[in-house]
Amino acid sequence: MNKWVTLLLWGALLFVMASFFWVLSANANDQYNAGSGYASSIKDSSGKTVTGFTPSSVLPNYNATPPESGYYGGVTAGSTNLDTQGNQALATSEAGKAITDSILNNPKDPISMDAPFISAGSEAQANAEGVTDGSFDGCQAQQVSKTEYTTHICERDINVTRTCTRDATITGQYYPVNVQKSLRITAFSYNKESGRLRADFASPVTGTVLAASFDFVYAVSTGGYTQSTTISLLGTSVTVPKYGNGNYGLNATNYALTAGQTQSVYFVVNQSQHQDTFLNGMLNNLNSGKTTFVLNMTVMVQEQEWRGQSSWPAACALSQEGGAQLVSSTCSAGGGERQIVVDGVAHSVYSDCWQYTDTYRTQEADEGTCATYAANPACTLATQQCAYSLDGICLHQNVTYSCERKITGTGMVCGGEFFCTDGSCAQAVNGQSDSFQKAVSQLAAVAAAGKDVAELNDVNVSAFTGRGQSCRKAAVGFNNCCKASGWGSDVGLANCSSDEKALGQAKERLLTVDVGEYCSKKVLGVCLEKKRSYCVFDSKLAQIVQQQGRQWQLGIGFGSAESPNCSGINVAQLQALNFAIMDFKNFYADLENGSAIPDGDALAERIKEQVAAQMQQAGGGK
């Protein structure tokens, strides 16, 4: 290569480097703006160019299967001696001979530091600070800013409450009570015995006599049948004088009666002569009603009284579901009296309330991966969509947050032109504060996919394969083994299995995709245990590509909660993904923690050192 051509190239390189760090004129600033705009316009075109490139339409004599393709037999195939074949081609082919001759016959040309184009660049470099440090007349410092809006999609559990009702039923039973009853006995069966009359009656009740008397009225007798008579009953006797009509008290207190038992009243005529005649006359008068006898009693009777009350079930069936917590209970049917008929008798029963509606929380809200955005006052909720439901009730949401961020930069205004002094104003102008991280994340995702594919030597290869795991979300007597955080402390998780704890830690590291929830144990229609299923991946990149690419872009789900499908993404699906619209922010922390990215000053210093080394090497070869 010609010596002066080499010198010209090195001088141009140094001049370009100096111009990049120290803007010398309005023309340089215009070039910077043009270059920045051009870079922004093509930043997303590289992927489209690759995916839409058809070699046969552009390259003359293109052959998709050249003979050289036989040198590659797959990553697990044996060696094809490609290095040996290459050395032979270098030694025997025309192109190989030309390369060898050029190396041997064209020695390095040293570059002189005294060359005009080199010295001009050095002077521009030495005096560039005078333009940007504010000492130049007519320059003023100015700050530029721009508000950047970013969208983020995250997942969260929502608060779920369900209601059930409890209705009161009327119940009751019989209770023994003492009741005073007044009895008037008029029906007697009269019979004549030896020397007396007997009147029988059946006791209508069972009880104890509190007071008793009888009414006795003689008939107007023309036969002389009215004589002094002694009447005995209820354990006591009373003598009624001749023509002694009236009411006579009995000393029969505490006399016991039994319902249906026969009680007898005895009449004895106090007349020694013609006693049979008097008895026959009295018997005829009592049977005919001319003489009347009436027994009056006040009896304490024990009866059965039915008493009603409102009865409530302890809780509705919803309370038996695993993890259900009672939130509130309100009256939904007002109180008052209601009627019920028992044994043909109507009874009224009163209650303050006849129905309660109970509200249970069956799932607590958990911000999940949305916690960062929910806590950021600069982020607002944009959209929310149900990710999956159980029994018609939404349990999990995909949420979109819009976050605002102000980007500022500093520069100098000189002669009406604005010059960026530290590079930050470029971000303020184009609004891309994370373009580097995003670009590296996309490259890392593609590289990770390639690594997965390279480890297989099969036609049906796939990348980012995960595995299905589940945890008990709510079970009687157990804590929630599906919670999103707190797995490092291990507090209250003694009943969770080691697999469930490992799953919890994977969720905290953002390595999972929530598939769904199902009832894993049901008894008599009541769900006693629920499980939640996840797809677990080995890296955040795999999780991002699987969820945002496979599920959200391609619409390919992860199976059902009972049977998760965590299969990998095949080559055709990878080619259909748009990595440019994926949100890699969950990966940024790993990227920054795992790589030392130098700042602009360090990069500039490194370039200067490399250029100086090259120039020194060139100078030494004069």
C-alpha positions as CSV (number, residue, x, y, z in Angstrom):
1,M,0.0,0.0,0.0
2,N,1.3,3.5,-0.9
3,K,3.0,5.3,2.0
4,W,1.1,8.5,1.5
5,V,-2.2,6.7,1.2
6,T,-1.6,5.1,4.6
7,L,-0.6,8.5,6.1
8,L,-3.8,10.0,4.7
9,L,-6.0,7.2,6.3
10,W,-4.4,7.6,9.7
11,G,-4.8,11.4,9.6
12,A,-8.4,11.1,8.6
13,L,-9.0,8.7,11.5
14,L,-7.4,11.1,14.0
15,F,-9.3,14.0,12.6
16,V,-12.6,12.2,12.8
17,M,-11.9,11.2,16.5
18,A,-11.0,14.8,17.3
19,S,-14.2,16.0,15.6
20,F,-16.3,13.5,17.5
21,F,-15.2,14.8,21.0
22,W,-14.7,18.5,20.2
23,V,-17.2,20.1,17.9
24,L,-15.3,22.9,16.0
25,S,-18.0,24.6,14.0
26,A,-21.6,24.9,13.1
27,N,-20.9,22.6,10.1
28,A,-19.7,19.9,12.5
29,N,-22.8,20.3,14.6
30,D,-25.0,20.0,11.6
31,Q,-23.2,16.8,10.7
32,Y,-23.6,15.4,14.2
33,N,-27.4,16.2,14.0
34,A,-27.6,14.6,10.6
35,G,-25.8,11.5,11.8
36,S,-27.8,11.2,15.0
37,G,-31.0,11.5,13.0
38,Y,-29.9,8.9,10.5
39,A,-28.9,6.5,13.3
40,S,-32.4,6.9,14.9
41,S,-34.1,6.3,11.6
42,I,-32.4,3.0,10.9
43,K,-32.1,1.7,14.5
44,D,-34.9,-0.8,13.9
45,S,-34.2,-1.6,10.3
46,S,-31.4,-4.1,10.9
47,G,-33.7,-6.9,12.1
48,K,-36.2,-6.2,9.3
49,T,-33.3,-6.3,6.7
50,V,-32.1,-9.6,8.0
51,T,-35.5,-11.3,8.2
52,G,-36.7,-9.9,4.8
53,F,-33.4,-10.6,2.9
54,T,-33.6,-12.9,-0.1
55,P,-30.1,-13.7,-1.3
56,S,-31.0,-15.0,-4.7
57,S,-32.6,-11.7,-5.7
58,V,-29.5,-9.7,-4.8
59,L,-26.4,-11.8,-5.2
60,P,-25.4,-12.9,-8.8
61,N,-24.9,-16.6,-9.2
62,Y,-26.2,-17.3,-5.7
63,N,-26.2,-21.0,-4.7
64,A,-28.1,-22.0,-1.6
65,T,-26.2,-25.3,-1.4
66,P,-22.6,-24.7,-2.5
67,P,-20.1,-27.6,-2.3
68,E,-18.5,-25.9,0.8
69,S,-21.7,-26.7,2.8
70,G,-20.5,-30.2,3.1
71,Y,-17.9,-29.1,5.5
72,Y,-20.6,-28.5,8.2
73,G,-22.2,-31.6,9.6
74,G,-23.9,-30.2,12.8
75,V,-22.5,-29.1,16.1
76,T,-22.4,-32.7,17.3
77,A,-20.9,-34.2,14.1
78,G,-17.3,-35.2,13.8
79,S,-14.5,-33.1,12.2
80,T,-14.6,-32.6,8.4
81,N,-10.9,-31.4,8.2
82,L,-12.0,-27.9,7.3
83,D,-8.6,-26.4,8.5
84,T,-6.7,-28.8,6.2
85,Q,-8.9,-28.0,3.2
86,G,-8.4,-24.3,3.9
87,N,-4.6,-24.5,4.0
88,Q,-4.6,-26.4,0.7
89,A,-6.9,-23.8,-0.9
90,L,-4.6,-21.0,0.3
91,A,-1.6,-22.7,-1.2
92,T,-3.1,-23.8,-4.6
93,S,-5.9,-21.3,-5.5
94,E,-5.4,-18.1,-7.4
95,A,-6.9,-16.1,-4.5
96,G,-4.7,-17.7,-2.0
97,K,-1.6,-17.0,-4.0
98,A,-2.6,-13.4,-4.4
99,I,-3.0,-13.0,-0.7
100,T,0.4,-14.6,0.0
101,D,2.2,-12.4,-2.5
102,S,0.6,-9.2,-1.1
103,I,1.8,-10.1,2.4
104,L,5.3,-10.8,1.3
105,N,5.7,-8.0,-1.2
106,N,4.0,-5.0,0.5
107,P,5.8,-4.0,3.7
108,K,4.1,-1.6,6.3
109,D,4.3,2.1,5.5
110,P,5.2,4.3,8.5
111,I,3.1,7.4,9.1
112,S,4.8,10.7,9.8
113,M,3.4,12.9,12.6
114,D,4.7,15.9,10.7
115,A,2.3,15.4,7.8
116,P,0.0,18.5,7.3
117,F,-3.2,16.6,7.7
118,I,-1.9,15.1,11.0
119,S,-0.7,18.4,12.4
120,A,-4.0,20.1,11.5
121,G,-5.9,17.5,13.4
122,S,-3.6,17.8,16.4
123,E,-4.0,21.6,16.5
124,A,-7.8,21.2,16.4
125,Q,-7.7,18.7,19.2
126,A,-5.5,21.0,21.3
127,N,-7.7,24.1,20.9
128,A,-11.1,22.4,20.9
129,E,-11.7,23.1,24.6
130,G,-11.9,26.9,24.0
131,V,-15.2,26.4,22.1
132,T,-16.9,24.2,24.7
133,D,-15.7,25.6,28.1
134,G,-17.6,28.8,27.9
135,S,-14.5,31.1,27.4
136,F,-15.4,31.7,23.8
137,D,-17.2,35.0,23.3
138,G,-21.0,34.7,22.6
139,C,-21.4,31.2,24.1
140,Q,-23.9,30.6,26.9
141,A,-24.7,27.4,28.8
142,Q,-28.1,26.0,28.1
143,Q,-30.0,23.0,29.4
144,V,-32.3,20.9,27.3
145,S,-34.9,18.5,28.5
146,K,-37.5,16.1,27.2
147,T,-40.2,14.0,28.9
148,E,-40.0,10.3,28.0
149,Y,-43.0,8.0,28.3
150,T,-42.5,4.3,28.6
151,T,-45.0,1.5,28.8
152,H,-44.5,-1.6,30.9
153,I,-46.6,-4.7,31.1
154,C,-46.8,-6.6,34.3
155,E,-48.9,-9.2,36.2
156,R,-50.8,-9.1,39.4
157,D,-53.4,-10.9,41.5
158,I,-56.5,-8.9,42.2
159,N,-58.6,-8.9,45.4
160,V,-61.4,-11.4,45.0
161,T,-64.5,-11.4,47.2
162,R,-67.5,-13.7,47.0
163,T,-70.8,-13.7,48.8
164,C,-73.2,-16.3,50.2
165,T,-76.4,-16.1,52.2
166,R,-77.6,-17.6,55.4
167,D,-81.3,-17.9,56.0
168,A,-82.9,-18.3,59.4
169,T,-85.2,-21.2,60.0
170,I,-88.0,-21.4,62.6
171,T,-87.4,-24.1,65.2
172,G,-89.1,-24.8,68.5
173,Q,-90.1,-27.4,71.1
174,Y,-92.6,-28.1,73.8
175,Y,-92.0,-27.0,77.3
176,P,-93.9,-28.0,80.5
177,V,-95.9,-25.2,82.0
178,N,-98.4,-25.0,85.0
179,V,-101.8,-23.6,84.2
180,Q,-104.8,-23.0,86.5
181,K,-108.0,-24.4,85.1
182,S,-111.5,-23.9,86.4
183,L,-113.6,-27.0,86.0
184,R,-117.4,-27.4,86.4
185,I,-118.6,-31.0,86.5
186,T,-122.3,-31.6,85.8
187,A,-122.3,-35.0,84.2
188,F,-122.5,-37.8,86.8
189,S,-123.6,-41.4,86.7
190,Y,-125.9,-42.0,89.7
191,N,-126.3,-45.4,91.3
192,K,-127.9,-46.8,94.5
193,E,-125.8,-48.8,96.8
194,S,-126.4,-50.3,100.2
195,G,-127.5,-47.4,102.4
196,R,-126.2,-44.6,100.0
197,L,-126.2,-43.1,96.5
198,R,-123.0,-43.0,94.4
199,A,-122.3,-40.4,91.6
200,D,-119.3,-41.2,89.3
201,F,-117.4,-38.8,86.9
202,A,-114.2,-39.1,85.0
203,S,-111.5,-36.6,85.8
204,P,-111.0,-34.4,82.7
205,V,-107.4,-33.4,83.6
206,T,-104.4,-34.4,85.5
207,G,-103.4,-32.0,88.2
208,T,-103.7,-30.8,91.8
209,V,-106.9,-29.4,93.3
210,L,-106.3,-25.8,94.6
211,A,-109.9,-25.2,95.6
212,A,-113.3,-27.0,95.3
213,S,-117.0,-26.5,96.1
214,F,-120.3,-27.9,95.1
215,D,-123.7,-26.5,94.4
216,F,-126.7,-28.6,95.7
217,V,-130.3,-27.8,95.2
218,Y,-133.1,-30.0,96.5
219,A,-136.1,-30.6,94.5
220,V,-139.5,-29.4,95.7
221,S,-140.7,-32.8,96.9
222,T,-144.2,-33.8,97.7
223,G,-142.9,-37.1,98.8
224,G,-140.9,-35.9,101.7
225,Y,-137.6,-36.8,100.0
226,T,-135.7,-33.9,101.3
227,Q,-133.7,-34.7,104.4
228,S,-130.3,-33.8,105.9
229,T,-127.7,-35.4,103.6
230,T,-124.0,-36.0,104.1
231,I,-122.0,-35.7,100.8
232,S,-118.5,-37.1,100.6
233,L,-116.0,-36.5,97.8
234,L,-112.4,-35.6,97.1
235,G,-111.3,-36.9,100.4
236,T,-113.6,-34.8,102.5
237,S,-117.3,-34.7,103.6
238,V,-120.0,-32.0,104.0
239,T,-123.4,-32.3,105.6
240,V,-126.2,-30.5,103.9
241,P,-129.2,-29.7,106.1
242,K,-132.8,-30.4,105.2
243,Y,-133.8,-27.9,102.5
244,G,-130.3,-26.6,102.7
245,N,-129.9,-25.5,99.1
246,G,-126.7,-23.6,98.3
247,N,-122.9,-23.7,97.6
248,Y,-120.7,-25.6,99.9
249,G,-116.9,-25.4,100.1
250,L,-114.7,-28.4,100.3
251,N,-111.4,-28.9,102.1
252,A,-109.8,-30.7,99.1
253,T,-106.7,-28.7,98.6
254,N,-103.7,-30.7,97.1
255,Y,-106.0,-33.5,96.1
256,A,-104.5,-35.2,93.0
257,L,-106.5,-35.9,89.9
258,T,-105.6,-38.1,87.0
259,A,-107.1,-37.6,83.7
260,G,-109.7,-40.3,82.9
261,Q,-109.6,-41.7,86.4
262,T,-113.1,-42.3,87.9
263,Q,-114.0,-40.1,90.9
264,S,-117.0,-40.9,93.1
265,V,-119.4,-38.7,95.2
266,Y,-121.4,-40.4,97.9
267,F,-124.8,-39.3,99.3
268,V,-126.0,-40.6,102.7
269,V,-129.4,-39.6,103.9
270,N,-129.3,-38.8,107.6
271,Q,-132.7,-40.6,108.3
272,S,-132.9,-43.9,110.1
273,Q,-136.4,-44.7,109.1
274,H,-137.6,-45.3,105.6
275,Q,-134.0,-44.7,104.3
276,D,-134.6,-46.7,101.1
277,T,-137.6,-44.6,100.4
278,F,-135.6,-41.4,100.7
279,L,-132.7,-42.7,98.7
280,N,-135.0,-43.9,95.9
281,G,-136.7,-40.5,95.9
282,M,-133.4,-38.6,95.7
283,L,-132.1,-40.9,93.0
284,N,-135.1,-40.2,90.8
285,N,-134.9,-36.5,91.4
286,L,-131.1,-36.4,90.6
287,N,-131.7,-38.4,87.4
288,S,-134.6,-36.3,86.4
289,G,-132.8,-33.0,87.2
290,K,-135.3,-31.9,89.9
291,T,-132.4,-32.1,92.3
292,T,-129.1,-30.7,91.0
293,F,-125.5,-31.4,92.0
294,V,-122.6,-29.4,90.4
295,L,-118.9,-29.8,91.3
296,N,-116.6,-26.8,91.0
297,M,-112.8,-27.1,91.0
298,T,-109.8,-25.0,90.4
299,V,-107.0,-27.3,89.4
300,M,-103.3,-26.7,88.7
301,V,-102.6,-28.5,85.5
302,Q,-99.2,-29.1,83.8
303,E,-99.4,-28.6,80.0
304,Q,-96.9,-28.7,77.1
305,E,-96.5,-25.3,75.5
306,W,-94.7,-24.9,72.1
307,R,-92.1,-22.1,71.9
308,G,-90.5,-21.1,68.6
309,Q,-87.2,-19.3,67.8
310,S,-85.1,-18.4,64.8
311,S,-82.1,-20.7,64.2
312,W,-79.0,-19.8,62.1
313,P,-76.5,-22.1,60.3
314,A,-73.0,-21.6,61.6
315,A,-71.7,-20.5,58.2
316,C,-72.4,-21.0,54.5
317,A,-70.5,-23.5,52.3
318,L,-68.2,-20.8,51.0
319,S,-66.5,-20.6,54.4
320,Q,-65.2,-24.1,53.9
321,E,-63.2,-23.2,50.9
322,G,-59.4,-23.1,51.4
323,G,-58.1,-19.7,52.3
324,A,-61.5,-18.0,52.6
325,Q,-61.6,-15.2,55.1
326,L,-64.9,-13.6,56.4
327,V,-64.9,-9.8,55.6
328,S,-68.4,-8.7,56.5
329,S,-71.9,-9.9,57.3
330,T,-74.9,-7.7,56.6
331,C,-78.7,-8.2,57.1
332,S,-80.3,-8.7,53.7
333,A,-83.9,-9.6,54.9
334,G,-85.4,-7.4,57.6
335,G,-86.7,-8.6,60.9
336,G,-90.3,-9.0,62.2
337,E,-92.8,-11.7,63.1
338,R,-93.4,-14.8,61.0
339,Q,-96.2,-17.4,61.4
340,I,-95.8,-21.2,61.7
341,V,-98.4,-23.8,62.3
342,V,-97.5,-26.7,64.7
343,D,-99.9,-29.5,65.4
344,G,-102.7,-27.4,63.9
345,V,-101.9,-24.4,66.1
346,A,-100.6,-21.1,64.7
347,H,-97.6,-19.6,66.4
348,S,-95.8,-16.2,65.9
349,V,-92.0,-16.1,66.0
350,Y,-89.9,-12.9,66.0
351,S,-86.4,-12.3,64.7
352,D,-84.3,-9.1,64.2
353,C,-83.1,-10.4,60.8
354,W,-84.3,-13.3,58.7
355,Q,-81.3,-13.4,56.2
356,Y,-77.6,-12.5,56.3
357,T,-75.3,-12.0,53.3
358,D,-71.7,-12.9,54.2
359,T,-68.8,-11.6,52.2
360,Y,-65.6,-13.7,52.0
361,R,-62.2,-12.8,50.6
362,T,-61.0,-15.8,48.6
363,Q,-57.9,-14.1,47.2
364,E,-55.8,-11.2,48.5
365,A,-54.5,-8.6,46.1
366,D,-50.8,-9.1,45.3
367,E,-49.1,-6.5,43.0
368,G,-46.7,-9.2,41.8
369,T,-44.4,-7.8,39.1
370,C,-46.4,-4.6,39.1
371,A,-45.2,-3.5,42.6
372,T,-42.4,-1.3,41.3
373,Y,-44.7,0.6,38.9
374,A,-47.6,0.8,41.4
375,A,-45.3,2.4,44.0
376,N,-43.9,4.9,41.5
377,P,-45.9,8.2,41.5
378,A,-44.7,8.9,37.9
379,C,-46.5,5.7,36.7
380,T,-50.2,5.6,36.0
381,L,-52.4,2.6,35.2
382,A,-53.1,2.5,31.5
383,T,-55.0,-0.8,30.8
384,Q,-55.8,-4.0,32.7
385,Q,-57.0,-7.3,31.2
386,C,-58.0,-10.5,32.9
387,A,-55.3,-13.1,32.3
388,Y,-57.3,-16.1,33.6
389,S,-60.4,-16.9,35.7
390,L,-61.7,-19.7,37.8
391,D,-65.5,-20.4,38.1
392,G,-66.2,-17.2,36.1
393,I,-64.2,-15.0,38.5
394,C,-61.1,-13.2,37.3
395,L,-58.0,-14.0,39.5
396,H,-55.0,-12.7,37.6
397,Q,-54.5,-9.6,35.4
398,N,-52.1,-8.4,32.8
399,V,-51.6,-4.7,33.5
400,T,-50.1,-1.9,31.4
401,Y,-48.5,1.1,33.2
402,S,-47.4,4.3,31.5
403,C,-44.4,5.9,33.2
404,E,-43.1,9.4,32.8
405,R,-39.4,10.3,33.0
406,K,-37.7,13.6,32.4
407,I,-34.3,13.5,30.6
408,T,-32.0,16.5,30.8
409,G,-28.7,17.4,29.1
410,T,-26.3,20.4,29.0
411,G,-24.7,22.2,26.1
412,M,-23.5,25.6,24.8
413,V,-25.2,28.0,22.5
414,C,-22.6,29.8,20.3
415,G,-23.7,32.2,17.6
416,G,-27.2,30.8,17.5
417,E,-26.0,27.2,17.2
418,F,-26.4,24.6,20.0
419,F,-23.5,22.3,20.8
420,C,-23.8,19.3,23.0
421,T,-21.0,19.2,25.6
422,D,-21.4,15.9,27.3
423,G,-23.5,13.7,25.0
424,S,-26.5,13.6,27.4
425,C,-28.4,16.1,25.3
426,A,-28.6,13.5,22.5
427,Q,-30.8,11.4,24.8
428,A,-32.8,14.4,25.8
429,V,-33.5,15.1,22.1
430,N,-34.3,11.6,20.9
431,G,-35.8,10.4,24.2
432,Q,-34.0,7.0,24.3
433,S,-32.4,6.8,27.7
434,D,-32.0,3.1,27.6
435,S,-31.1,2.4,23.9
436,F,-27.8,0.8,24.8
437,Q,-29.4,-1.6,27.3
438,K,-32.2,-2.5,24.9
439,A,-29.8,-3.1,22.1
440,V,-27.6,-5.4,24.2
441,S,-30.7,-7.2,25.6
442,Q,-31.9,-8.0,22.1
443,L,-28.5,-9.3,21.1
444,A,-28.3,-11.3,24.3
445,A,-31.7,-12.8,23.7
446,V,-30.7,-13.8,20.1
447,A,-27.4,-15.2,21.4
448,A,-29.2,-17.2,24.1
449,A,-31.6,-18.6,21.6
450,G,-28.7,-19.6,19.4
451,K,-26.9,-21.3,22.3
452,D,-30.0,-23.4,23.1
453,V,-30.4,-24.4,19.4
454,A,-26.7,-25.1,19.1
455,E,-26.9,-27.6,21.9
456,L,-29.3,-29.7,19.8
457,N,-28.5,-31.6,16.6
458,D,-32.0,-32.3,15.4
459,V,-34.6,-31.1,12.9
460,N,-37.2,-30.1,15.6
461,V,-35.0,-27.8,17.7
462,S,-36.4,-25.2,20.1
463,A,-35.1,-22.6,22.4
464,F,-36.0,-21.3,25.9
465,T,-37.6,-24.5,27.1
466,G,-39.1,-24.3,30.6
467,R,-40.7,-26.7,33.1
468,G,-44.1,-26.8,34.8
469,Q,-44.4,-26.4,38.5
470,S,-47.3,-25.8,40.9
471,C,-47.9,-24.7,44.5
472,R,-50.7,-24.9,46.9
473,K,-52.3,-21.5,46.9
474,A,-54.9,-22.0,49.7
475,A,-55.5,-25.1,51.8
476,V,-57.1,-25.6,55.2
477,G,-54.5,-25.4,57.9
478,F,-51.8,-24.2,55.5
479,N,-50.3,-20.9,54.6
480,N,-50.2,-19.5,51.1
481,C,-47.4,-21.4,49.4
482,C,-47.9,-19.4,46.2
483,K,-47.2,-15.9,47.5
484,A,-45.1,-13.6,45.4
485,S,-42.5,-12.4,48.0
486,G,-41.0,-13.1,51.4
487,W,-39.4,-16.4,50.5
488,G,-36.0,-15.3,51.7
489,S,-37.2,-15.1,55.4
490,D,-39.0,-18.4,55.3
491,V,-41.4,-17.1,58.0
492,G,-44.7,-19.0,58.2
493,L,-43.8,-21.4,55.4
494,A,-43.1,-24.5,57.4
495,N,-45.8,-26.4,55.6
496,C,-44.6,-25.5,52.2
497,S,-42.5,-28.2,50.3
498,S,-39.0,-27.7,49.1
499,D,-40.3,-27.5,45.5
500,E,-42.8,-24.8,46.5
501,K,-40.1,-22.8,48.2
502,A,-37.8,-23.1,45.1
503,L,-40.8,-22.0,43.0
504,G,-41.3,-19.0,45.2
505,Q,-37.6,-18.0,44.9
506,A,-37.9,-18.3,41.1
507,K,-40.9,-16.0,41.1
508,E,-38.9,-13.4,43.1
509,R,-36.2,-13.6,40.5
510,L,-38.8,-13.0,37.7
511,L,-38.2,-16.4,36.0
512,T,-41.8,-17.6,35.9
513,V,-44.9,-17.2,33.8
514,D,-48.3,-17.7,35.6
515,V,-50.3,-20.3,33.8
516,G,-53.5,-20.6,35.9
517,E,-55.3,-21.8,39.0
518,Y,-57.5,-24.9,39.6
519,C,-59.2,-26.7,42.4
520,S,-57.1,-29.7,43.3
521,K,-59.3,-31.1,46.1
522,K,-63.1,-30.9,46.3
523,V,-65.4,-32.5,48.8
524,L,-69.2,-32.3,48.6
525,G,-68.9,-29.4,46.1
526,V,-66.6,-27.4,48.3
527,C,-63.1,-26.7,47.1
528,L,-60.7,-27.4,50.0
529,E,-57.4,-26.9,48.2
530,K,-56.4,-24.8,45.2
531,K,-53.2,-25.0,43.2
532,R,-51.5,-22.5,40.9
533,S,-49.3,-23.6,38.0
534,Y,-46.3,-21.8,36.5
535,C,-43.8,-22.3,33.7
536,V,-40.3,-21.8,35.2
537,F,-37.4,-20.8,32.9
538,D,-33.6,-20.7,33.4
539,S,-33.1,-17.0,32.7
540,K,-34.9,-13.7,32.6
541,L,-34.3,-13.5,28.9
542,A,-36.1,-16.9,28.4
543,Q,-39.0,-15.6,30.5
544,I,-39.2,-12.4,28.6
545,V,-39.1,-14.0,25.2
546,Q,-41.5,-16.7,26.1
547,Q,-44.1,-14.4,27.7
548,Q,-43.8,-11.3,25.5
549,G,-43.0,-13.2,22.3
550,R,-44.7,-16.6,22.4
551,Q,-47.7,-15.6,24.4
552,W,-48.4,-11.9,23.7
553,Q,-47.1,-11.6,20.1
554,L,-47.8,-15.1,18.7
555,G,-50.8,-15.8,20.9
556,I,-49.5,-19.3,21.8
557,G,-50.6,-20.2,25.3
558,F,-48.9,-22.3,28.0
559,G,-51.5,-25.0,28.2
560,S,-54.0,-25.4,31.1
561,A,-53.5,-25.0,34.8
562,E,-53.9,-28.7,35.3
563,S,-51.4,-29.5,32.5
564,P,-48.9,-26.6,31.8
565,N,-47.2,-26.6,28.4
566,C,-43.7,-25.0,28.8
567,S,-42.2,-26.2,25.6
568,G,-39.5,-24.2,23.8
569,I,-39.9,-21.8,20.8
570,N,-39.0,-23.3,17.5
571,V,-37.0,-21.7,14.7
572,A,-40.0,-20.5,12.7
573,Q,-41.5,-18.9,15.8
574,L,-38.2,-17.2,16.7
575,Q,-38.1,-15.7,13.2
576,A,-41.6,-14.3,13.6
577,L,-40.8,-12.5,16.9
578,N,-40.3,-8.7,17.0
579,F,-37.6,-8.2,19.6
580,A,-37.8,-4.4,19.1
581,I,-41.1,-4.1,20.9
582,M,-40.2,-6.4,23.9
583,D,-39.7,-4.8,27.3
584,F,-36.3,-6.0,28.6
585,K,-36.2,-3.8,31.7
586,N,-36.3,-6.9,34.0
587,F,-33.0,-8.0,32.4
588,Y,-31.3,-4.6,32.7
589,A,-30.3,-5.2,36.3
590,D,-28.6,-8.5,35.5
591,L,-26.9,-6.8,32.5
592,E,-25.5,-3.9,34.6
593,N,-24.5,-6.2,37.5
594,G,-22.7,-8.6,35.2
595,S,-20.9,-6.2,32.9
596,A,-18.6,-3.2,33.5
597,I,-19.8,-0.8,30.9
598,P,-17.3,2.2,30.6
599,D,-18.6,5.7,30.4
600,G,-18.0,8.1,27.5
601,D,-14.7,9.5,28.9
602,A,-13.3,6.1,29.4
603,L,-14.2,5.0,25.8
604,A,-12.6,8.2,24.4
605,E,-9.4,7.7,26.4
606,R,-9.2,4.1,25.2
607,I,-9.6,5.1,21.6
608,K,-6.9,7.8,22.0
609,E,-4.5,5.2,23.5
610,Q,-5.1,2.8,20.7
611,V,-4.6,5.5,18.0
612,A,-1.3,6.6,19.8
613,A,-0.1,3.0,19.9
614,Q,-0.8,2.5,16.2
615,M,1.0,5.8,15.3
616,Q,4.0,4.9,17.5
617,Q,4.2,1.5,15.9
618,A,4.0,3.1,12.5
619,G,6.7,5.6,13.4
620,G,9.0,2.9,14.6
621,G,8.7,1.2,11.2
622,K,10.0,4.2,9.2
